[in-house]
Amino acid sequence: MIERVCISMNSIEKAIQQMNNGQVEEALEILKEYDITATDDEKFMIADLYYEWGFLEQAIVQLKGLLEAYPQEGQIITNLAEMYVELEKDDLAIDLLNQIEKKDPFYLETLLQLADLYQAQGLFEVSEQKLLEAKQIAPDEKIIDFALGELLFSIGQYSRAIPFYEKIVPTFTEINSIVINERLAESHALTGFYEKALAYYKELNSENPDTLFKYGFTALQQDRNDIAIHVWKKLIEIDPYYHTVYQELAYAMKEEGLIEEAFPVVKQGLAIDEFNKELFYLAGELALLQQEREEAIHYLEEAIALDIDYQEAILLLVSIYKEEQKHSKIIDVITNVIQDGASDPIYDWELARAYQEEEMYKEALQSFNKASDHLSHDSDFLKEYGYFLTEEGLISDAIKMLEKYIVHEPLDEETIAFVERLKFSNTE
């Protein structure tokens, strides 16, 4: 017996040596020849080698043969199930694992495998049941707490995930490259407990860009722009190409009144992300706050070029031209965006106003009419349109429009009296 084991081990070791030397075919041939006379323990060892070397099909054939002889052997079943999972044959793996009896030493491992598989199939309640059963068997096993925390976190049940993560912290700071305190920070933030989340983020002292971004965003929810600014500045130092941070950092600076500091941040962001319309818009806002109107116009035009229907940028540009009384510029901007496919009644309203200022009353009337199809609920529009119609001598239409306005604003006594005068003069 001892001699046979020595011979078998020499054969297996020789196969391993051949594989290490790159002699793949020779290694496989040695195992194939020896498999005929190998014991069941040796066959299991050979299956492990096939699996380790990436020959899944051969490993599966080997284990299936063993399973016929030992149909209730948990170790064979769990190994075979793992191979089926790698081949994306999850249903076969589940069927196998469900055959393992509770008394089997590998039953606990089976529950964890089943939980993973059911979670992957979207059967979250079944997955949780398997993990809770595992928890009853091994109540102090931290990997089960971790699995439960991850499952609940993945389906958005953050408040339920927190206690499981908290059980892990005294023993492990990290499992499977997941930092537990980071999970706790995110879970508290996502349940609205930002102060607790901030405490965990501060404790992390992380230099991971994603973590720093979330840290800053959580600080904003607590109106701690100072923390957000500090953290996001650090993020940019670590990873200047983390383009999503620039807009958030500049906005936080703007909220703190740090306009001069925010402007270079936006420019730096645009150098990295030149197709970010929101950054161009924010640059326009910041330039305007510094009385740099021409620069503001330039950035807003760039934003609109990226999105022809970017309403915020269009309306801010219109407001600049209004202040400068450049109504023809407004006509050009809105006419161009409409021609390029943009469509919004607010554009027609602004265009009507601009035409009116330019004394192009026919065009103004057309734009007012077009806008009225969608703004019949807007009291400001109804009133403005009504008075315009009055100036154009279209008294009957003006009365109808202003009466619609009064329905929305029944306490506007001045307009009510004006309509009564219109009605009286219209009957004379």
C-alpha positions as CSV (number, residue, x, y, z in Angstrom):
1,M,0.0,0.0,0.0
2,I,2.8,2.3,0.9
3,E,4.6,1.5,-2.3
4,R,1.5,2.2,-4.4
5,V,1.0,5.7,-2.8
6,C,4.7,6.5,-3.5
7,I,4.3,5.5,-7.1
8,S,1.0,7.5,-7.5
9,M,2.5,10.6,-5.8
10,N,5.5,10.3,-8.1
11,S,3.2,10.2,-11.1
12,I,1.2,13.2,-9.9
13,E,4.3,15.1,-9.1
14,K,5.7,14.3,-12.5
15,A,2.6,15.6,-14.1
16,I,2.9,18.8,-12.1
17,Q,6.5,19.2,-13.1
18,Q,5.7,18.7,-16.8
19,M,2.9,21.4,-16.5
20,N,5.3,23.8,-14.8
21,N,7.8,23.2,-17.7
22,G,5.1,24.0,-20.2
23,Q,4.6,20.4,-21.3
24,V,0.8,20.6,-21.2
25,E,0.0,17.5,-23.3
26,E,2.6,15.4,-21.5
27,A,1.2,16.4,-18.1
28,L,-2.4,15.6,-19.2
29,E,-1.3,12.2,-20.6
30,I,0.3,11.2,-17.3
31,L,-2.8,12.0,-15.4
32,K,-5.0,10.2,-17.9
33,E,-2.9,7.1,-17.8
34,Y,-2.7,7.0,-14.0
35,D,-6.4,7.8,-13.5
36,I,-7.2,4.2,-14.6
37,T,-5.6,2.7,-11.4
38,A,-5.9,5.7,-9.1
39,T,-7.7,5.4,-5.8
40,D,-10.8,7.6,-5.2
41,D,-8.7,10.1,-3.1
42,E,-6.2,10.3,-5.9
43,K,-9.0,10.8,-8.4
44,F,-10.2,13.7,-6.3
45,M,-6.6,15.1,-6.3
46,I,-6.5,14.8,-10.1
47,A,-9.8,16.6,-10.4
48,D,-8.2,19.5,-8.3
49,L,-5.3,19.6,-10.7
50,Y,-7.5,19.8,-13.8
51,Y,-9.4,22.6,-12.1
52,E,-6.3,24.4,-11.1
53,W,-4.9,24.2,-14.6
54,G,-8.1,25.5,-16.2
55,F,-9.4,22.2,-17.7
56,L,-12.9,22.5,-16.3
57,E,-14.6,19.9,-18.5
58,Q,-12.0,17.3,-17.5
59,A,-12.4,18.2,-13.8
60,I,-16.2,18.0,-14.1
61,V,-16.0,14.5,-15.7
62,Q,-13.7,13.4,-12.9
63,L,-15.9,14.6,-10.1
64,K,-19.1,13.3,-11.8
65,G,-17.5,9.9,-11.8
66,L,-16.7,10.2,-8.1
67,L,-20.2,11.5,-7.4
68,E,-21.7,8.3,-8.7
69,A,-19.8,6.4,-6.1
70,Y,-20.4,8.9,-3.3
71,P,-23.8,10.6,-4.2
72,Q,-24.0,12.3,-0.7
73,E,-20.4,13.5,-0.4
74,G,-20.6,17.3,0.3
75,Q,-17.1,18.1,-0.8
76,I,-17.5,16.6,-4.2
77,I,-20.9,18.3,-4.7
78,T,-19.6,21.8,-3.6
79,N,-16.5,21.5,-5.8
80,L,-18.6,20.3,-8.8
81,A,-21.1,23.1,-8.2
82,E,-18.4,25.7,-8.2
83,M,-17.2,24.5,-11.6
84,Y,-20.7,24.6,-13.0
85,V,-20.9,28.2,-11.8
86,E,-17.7,29.1,-13.7
87,L,-19.3,27.6,-16.8
88,E,-22.4,29.7,-16.1
89,K,-24.5,26.7,-15.5
90,D,-26.1,28.0,-12.3
91,D,-29.2,25.9,-12.4
92,L,-27.1,22.7,-12.4
93,A,-25.1,24.0,-9.5
94,I,-28.3,24.8,-7.5
95,D,-29.8,21.4,-8.2
96,L,-26.6,19.7,-6.9
97,L,-26.2,21.9,-3.8
98,N,-29.8,21.3,-2.8
99,Q,-29.0,17.6,-2.5
100,I,-26.6,18.0,0.4
101,E,-28.0,17.0,3.7
102,K,-28.0,19.1,6.8
103,K,-25.7,16.7,8.7
104,D,-23.0,17.0,6.0
105,P,-19.9,18.9,7.2
106,F,-20.1,21.0,4.0
107,Y,-23.7,22.0,4.6
108,L,-22.7,25.4,5.9
109,E,-20.5,26.1,2.8
110,T,-23.4,24.9,0.7
111,L,-25.8,27.5,2.2
112,L,-23.3,30.3,1.4
113,Q,-22.9,29.0,-2.2
114,L,-26.7,28.8,-2.6
115,A,-27.1,32.3,-1.2
116,D,-24.7,33.7,-3.8
117,L,-26.5,31.8,-6.7
118,Y,-30.0,32.9,-5.6
119,Q,-28.8,36.5,-5.3
120,A,-27.3,36.3,-8.8
121,Q,-30.7,35.2,-10.1
122,G,-32.5,38.0,-8.3
123,L,-34.1,35.7,-5.7
124,F,-33.1,38.0,-2.8
125,E,-35.6,36.6,-0.2
126,V,-34.4,33.0,-0.8
127,S,-30.8,34.2,-0.7
128,E,-31.5,35.9,2.7
129,Q,-33.2,32.8,4.0
130,K,-30.1,30.7,3.2
131,L,-27.8,33.1,4.9
132,L,-30.0,33.4,8.0
133,E,-30.0,29.6,8.2
134,A,-26.3,29.7,8.0
135,K,-26.3,32.3,10.7
136,Q,-28.2,29.9,13.0
137,I,-25.5,27.2,12.5
138,A,-22.5,29.5,12.9
139,P,-23.8,32.6,14.8
140,D,-20.2,34.0,15.3
141,E,-19.0,33.5,11.7
142,K,-18.2,37.0,10.4
143,I,-18.2,36.0,6.8
144,I,-21.9,35.3,7.2
145,D,-22.5,38.7,8.7
146,F,-20.6,40.2,5.8
147,A,-22.7,38.2,3.2
148,L,-25.9,39.4,4.8
149,G,-24.7,43.0,4.9
150,E,-23.7,42.9,1.3
151,L,-26.9,41.3,0.2
152,L,-29.1,43.9,2.0
153,F,-26.8,46.7,0.8
154,S,-27.1,45.5,-2.8
155,I,-30.9,45.6,-2.7
156,G,-31.1,49.1,-1.0
157,Q,-32.0,47.9,2.5
158,Y,-29.2,50.0,4.0
159,S,-30.7,50.3,7.5
160,R,-30.9,46.5,7.8
161,A,-27.4,46.1,6.5
162,I,-25.8,48.4,9.1
163,P,-26.1,46.0,12.1
164,F,-24.4,43.2,10.2
165,Y,-21.5,45.5,9.1
166,E,-21.2,46.7,12.7
167,K,-20.7,43.1,13.9
168,I,-17.7,42.8,11.6
169,V,-15.8,46.0,12.5
170,P,-14.2,44.8,15.8
171,T,-12.7,41.8,14.0
172,F,-12.1,42.9,10.4
173,T,-11.6,46.2,8.7
174,E,-11.8,44.7,5.2
175,I,-13.2,41.6,3.6
176,N,-12.8,40.7,-0.1
177,S,-11.3,44.2,-0.7
178,I,-14.5,45.8,0.7
179,V,-13.7,48.3,3.5
180,I,-16.3,47.8,6.2
181,N,-16.3,51.4,7.5
182,E,-16.8,52.6,4.0
183,R,-19.9,50.4,3.7
184,L,-21.1,51.8,7.0
185,A,-20.5,55.4,5.8
186,E,-22.4,54.8,2.6
187,S,-25.3,53.0,4.4
188,H,-25.7,55.8,6.9
189,A,-25.6,58.4,4.2
190,L,-28.1,56.6,2.1
191,T,-30.5,56.4,5.0
192,G,-30.1,60.1,5.7
193,F,-27.9,59.8,8.8
194,Y,-25.3,62.1,7.3
195,E,-23.6,63.0,10.6
196,K,-22.8,59.4,11.4
197,A,-21.7,58.9,7.8
198,L,-19.3,61.8,8.0
199,A,-17.8,60.3,11.2
200,Y,-17.1,57.0,9.4
201,Y,-15.7,58.8,6.4
202,K,-13.4,60.9,8.6
203,E,-12.2,57.7,10.4
204,L,-11.4,56.1,7.1
205,N,-8.8,58.7,6.1
206,S,-9.0,57.2,2.6
207,E,-7.1,58.2,-0.5
208,N,-9.4,56.3,-2.8
209,P,-10.9,58.8,-5.3
210,D,-14.4,57.2,-5.3
211,T,-14.5,57.2,-1.5
212,L,-13.4,60.8,-1.4
213,F,-16.0,61.8,-3.9
214,K,-18.8,60.2,-1.8
215,Y,-17.3,61.7,1.4
216,G,-17.6,65.2,-0.1
217,F,-21.1,64.6,-1.4
218,T,-22.2,63.4,2.0
219,A,-20.7,66.6,3.6
220,L,-22.8,68.7,1.2
221,Q,-25.9,67.0,2.6
222,Q,-24.9,68.4,6.0
223,D,-24.3,71.8,4.5
224,R,-20.6,71.3,5.3
225,N,-19.3,72.9,2.1
226,D,-16.0,73.4,3.9
227,I,-15.4,69.7,4.4
228,A,-16.5,69.0,0.8
229,I,-14.1,71.6,-0.6
230,H,-11.2,70.2,1.5
231,V,-11.9,66.6,0.5
232,W,-12.4,67.3,-3.2
233,K,-9.3,69.4,-3.4
234,K,-7.4,66.3,-2.0
235,L,-9.2,64.1,-4.6
236,I,-8.0,66.3,-7.5
237,E,-4.4,66.2,-6.1
238,I,-4.6,62.4,-6.1
239,D,-6.4,62.0,-9.4
240,P,-6.6,65.1,-11.5
241,Y,-8.5,63.1,-14.2
242,Y,-11.5,62.4,-11.9
243,H,-13.6,64.7,-14.1
244,T,-16.9,64.4,-12.2
245,V,-15.5,66.2,-9.2
246,Y,-14.7,69.5,-10.8
247,Q,-18.3,70.7,-11.2
248,E,-19.2,69.6,-7.6
249,L,-16.1,71.3,-6.2
250,A,-16.7,74.6,-8.1
251,Y,-20.4,74.6,-7.1
252,A,-19.5,74.2,-3.4
253,M,-17.0,77.0,-3.7
254,K,-19.6,79.2,-5.4
255,E,-22.0,78.5,-2.6
256,E,-19.3,79.6,-0.1
257,G,-18.7,82.8,-2.1
258,L,-15.3,81.7,-3.3
259,I,-16.0,82.8,-6.9
260,E,-12.4,83.7,-7.8
261,E,-11.2,80.3,-6.5
262,A,-14.0,78.4,-8.2
263,F,-13.3,79.8,-11.7
264,P,-9.9,78.2,-12.1
265,V,-11.4,74.9,-10.9
266,V,-14.0,75.0,-13.7
267,K,-11.3,75.8,-16.3
268,Q,-9.2,72.9,-15.1
269,G,-12.2,70.7,-15.4
270,L,-12.9,71.8,-18.9
271,A,-9.3,71.1,-19.9
272,I,-10.0,67.5,-18.9
273,D,-13.7,67.2,-20.0
274,E,-14.2,69.5,-22.9
275,F,-17.7,68.1,-23.7
276,N,-19.3,68.8,-20.3
277,K,-22.1,71.3,-20.9
278,E,-22.8,71.7,-17.2
279,L,-19.2,72.8,-16.6
280,F,-19.5,75.4,-19.5
281,Y,-22.7,76.6,-17.9
282,L,-21.1,76.9,-14.5
283,A,-18.2,78.8,-16.1
284,G,-20.7,81.2,-17.6
285,E,-22.3,81.8,-14.2
286,L,-19.0,82.4,-12.5
287,A,-17.8,84.7,-15.2
288,L,-21.1,86.7,-14.9
289,L,-20.6,87.0,-11.2
290,Q,-17.2,88.5,-11.8
291,Q,-18.8,90.9,-14.3
292,E,-17.0,89.2,-17.2
293,R,-20.0,89.4,-19.5
294,E,-18.2,88.6,-22.8
295,E,-16.5,85.6,-21.2
296,A,-19.8,84.5,-19.8
297,I,-21.4,84.7,-23.2
298,H,-18.6,82.6,-24.7
299,Y,-19.0,79.8,-22.2
300,L,-22.8,79.8,-22.5
301,E,-22.6,79.6,-26.2
302,E,-20.2,76.6,-25.9
303,A,-22.7,75.0,-23.6
304,I,-25.5,75.5,-26.1
305,A,-23.3,74.2,-28.9
306,L,-23.1,70.9,-27.0
307,D,-26.8,70.8,-26.3
308,I,-28.9,72.9,-28.6
309,D,-31.9,72.6,-26.2
310,Y,-30.0,73.4,-23.0
311,Q,-32.7,75.6,-21.5
312,E,-30.8,76.9,-18.5
313,A,-27.9,78.1,-20.7
314,I,-30.2,79.6,-23.3
315,L,-32.3,81.5,-20.8
316,L,-29.2,82.8,-18.9
317,L,-27.8,84.0,-22.2
318,V,-31.1,85.7,-23.0
319,S,-31.1,87.4,-19.6
320,I,-27.6,88.8,-20.3
321,Y,-28.7,90.2,-23.6
322,K,-31.9,91.6,-22.0
323,E,-29.8,93.6,-19.5
324,E,-27.7,94.9,-22.3
325,Q,-30.9,95.6,-24.3
326,K,-29.5,93.6,-27.2
327,H,-32.9,92.2,-28.3
328,S,-31.8,91.4,-31.8
329,K,-29.2,89.1,-30.2
330,I,-32.0,87.3,-28.3
331,I,-33.9,86.9,-31.6
332,D,-30.8,85.4,-33.2
333,V,-30.1,83.0,-30.3
334,I,-33.7,81.7,-30.0
335,T,-34.3,81.6,-33.8
336,N,-31.2,79.5,-34.2
337,V,-32.0,77.0,-31.5
338,I,-35.5,76.6,-32.8
339,Q,-34.2,76.0,-36.3
340,D,-31.8,73.4,-35.0
341,G,-34.7,71.5,-33.4
342,A,-35.1,72.9,-29.9
343,S,-38.7,73.3,-28.8
344,D,-40.1,74.9,-25.7
345,P,-42.9,77.5,-25.2
346,I,-40.6,79.6,-23.0
347,Y,-38.5,80.2,-26.1
348,D,-41.5,81.4,-28.1
349,W,-42.4,83.7,-25.1
350,E,-38.9,85.2,-25.0
351,L,-38.9,85.5,-28.7
352,A,-42.2,87.4,-28.6
353,R,-40.8,89.8,-26.0
354,A,-37.7,90.4,-28.1
355,Y,-39.8,91.1,-31.2
356,Q,-41.9,93.4,-29.2
357,E,-38.9,95.4,-28.1
358,E,-37.7,95.6,-31.7
359,E,-41.2,96.8,-32.7
360,M,-41.7,93.8,-34.9
361,Y,-45.3,93.4,-33.7
362,K,-46.4,90.9,-36.4
363,E,-43.7,88.5,-35.5
364,A,-44.3,89.1,-31.8
365,L,-48.0,88.2,-32.2
366,Q,-47.0,85.0,-34.0
367,S,-44.7,84.0,-31.2
368,F,-47.2,84.9,-28.5
369,N,-49.8,82.8,-30.3
370,K,-47.4,79.8,-30.6
371,A,-46.5,80.1,-26.9
372,S,-50.1,80.3,-25.8
373,D,-50.8,76.7,-27.0
374,H,-48.7,75.5,-24.1
375,L,-48.8,78.4,-21.5
376,S,-52.5,78.7,-20.9
377,H,-51.8,77.8,-17.3
378,D,-49.1,80.4,-16.7
379,S,-50.7,83.5,-15.2
380,D,-47.7,85.8,-15.9
381,F,-47.9,84.8,-19.6
382,L,-51.6,85.3,-19.8
383,K,-51.4,88.7,-18.3
384,E,-48.5,89.8,-20.5
385,Y,-50.1,88.4,-23.7
386,G,-53.4,90.1,-22.8
387,Y,-51.9,93.5,-22.4
388,F,-49.9,93.0,-25.7
389,L,-53.2,92.2,-27.5
390,T,-54.7,95.3,-26.0
391,E,-51.8,97.4,-27.4
392,E,-52.4,95.8,-30.8
393,G,-56.0,96.7,-30.7
394,L,-57.2,93.1,-30.6
395,I,-59.6,93.9,-27.7
396,S,-61.9,90.9,-27.9
397,D,-58.9,88.5,-27.9
398,A,-57.3,90.6,-25.1
399,I,-60.5,90.3,-22.9
400,K,-60.5,86.5,-23.4
401,M,-56.9,86.2,-22.5
402,L,-57.1,88.4,-19.4
403,E,-60.3,86.6,-18.2
404,K,-58.2,83.4,-18.3
405,Y,-55.6,85.2,-16.2
406,I,-58.2,86.4,-13.6
407,V,-59.3,82.7,-13.1
408,H,-55.8,82.1,-11.9
409,E,-55.4,85.4,-10.1
410,P,-58.9,86.4,-8.8
411,L,-57.5,88.9,-6.3
412,D,-55.8,91.1,-8.9
413,E,-58.4,94.0,-8.7
414,E,-56.4,96.2,-11.0
415,T,-56.6,93.8,-13.9
416,I,-60.2,93.0,-13.1
417,A,-61.0,96.7,-13.4
418,F,-59.0,97.0,-16.6
419,V,-60.9,94.2,-18.2
420,E,-64.2,95.8,-17.2
421,R,-63.1,99.0,-18.9
422,L,-62.1,97.0,-22.0
423,K,-65.5,95.4,-22.1
424,F,-67.3,98.7,-21.7
425,S,-65.2,100.4,-24.4
426,N,-65.6,97.4,-26.7
427,T,-69.4,97.6,-26.6
428,E,-69.6,101.3,-27.5
